[in-house]
């Protein structure tokens, strides 16, 4: 493909041979279309001058005359074409990167949601199997509660799966939109020249930013865990049975605690099972071996209780611990007295070979049976406090969960502040080229638009402004048109002449003639055109 600059029309190879074969078209300027789109430089339709500046305030290109017609405040927002092109490319690249990050996050969210849907199904099946396993050992009167729990699981399953599928459909429909915009950006960057880029690039960037700023639900709105609190529901139904069972066992085992507690009524895995096996009547060898096993939990419990009571909190469990410690010390003292008596009898029998009265042995056995009954009664009273403490512990678990949630929220807030600080740093880095570009433009424009002078007070500056305006009116009527345009440009911009560091002193500049000033202005006007 070719392009005829004289005809201002694109030409294919057959059209070029047929329409531009005559000698009349021999002087037409025909160039390659690809080179023409890259090298074309638009002119200002108002002044027919080439564009040399770009206004970041109005998002439009300016020629030298458009720049002169602008106010002084607006000139601070003008940069050269190359800088504007580089900054526009950087901003568009950032917008494209943001869209790519959103695309990556969307794909990760889709994978996460698919996995969570599978987890919901697995969790539902696990919850159902756990409910069925627990319910298998219950009586028939709990069948209604079982159906209600299974229905709740199915309801939660359907609700969560429906919510995740809706969010998945929303994210799946978002991917084509993101892909289309990325393709548009790629095509625009590969085919647009600088002028077209500056005309449409900011609109495209704003559109990409609006897409990124839209509220996209990338995180799941709820968790994939299905929880019906089936244990608590079954416990509420079985609470009368669970409370009455230890009472019947203790009453029936008044003669000894062994059969009543070590059976089905013992709490599996608890510390009480190890401690309460000691007051039984094992053989002498077992008694010595079991004492070392019990000593460590008892010592740990004693230290933990001391720490709890030292905190001074008035709670039901602290009051229970105080009462327990008093009763336990009394029982422990009596047991220790019986142990001392038995050890003394054993020493008299084995070492001293003394005769022992049978009444003493009967008395020790009677006291041992009484201690057995007292320990069983104390165990029963402690066991009855379980339901009260479980309610308190449930509230404590909820408080701990709330504290954990607050802690996670605090971490999230800190991460958000860190992200905002990162954005602030990025914005500062983006503003830095503007400041440097404006400084370069001022260095190029101020020496020829302003005459250096020594700083004076406000009254003197006002008099100089009046004098400058009168001189400008006189120069408009004089043949030197270039100096008149310079003074008019300075008066329209509203810029007060200032002394720029590094310029020659004012006395040397007074000796320059009007011809030199006009030559300097024409050279400065040609310099931006050449650089652009």
Secondary structure, 3 states (H helix, E strand, C coil): CEEECCCCEEECHHHHHHHCCCHHHCCCCEEEHHHHHHHCCCECCCCCCECCEEECCCCEEECHHHHHCCCHHHHCCEEEHHHHHHHHHHHHHHHHHHHHHHHHHHHHHHHHHHHHHHHHHHHHHHHHHHHHHHHCCCCHHHHHHHHHHHHHHHHHHHHHHHHHHHHHHHHHHHHHHHHHHHHHHHHHHHHCCHHHHHHHHHHHHHHHHHHHHCCCCCCCCCCCCCCCCHHHHHHHHHHHHHHHHHHHHHHHCCCCHHHHHCCCCCCCCCHHHHHCCCCCCCCHHHHHHHHHHHHHHHHHHHHHHHHHHHCCCCCHHHHHHHHHHHHHHHHHHHHHHHHHHHHHHHHHHHCCCCCCCHHHHHHHHHHHHHHHHHHHHHHHHHHHCHHHHHHHHHHHHHHHHHHHHHHHHHHHHHHHHHHHHHHHHHHHHHHHHHHHHHHHHHHHHHHHHCCCCCCCCHHHHHHHHHHHHHHHHHHHHCCCHHHHHHHHHHHHHCCCCCCCCCCCCHHHHHCCCHHHHHHHHHHHHHHHHHHC
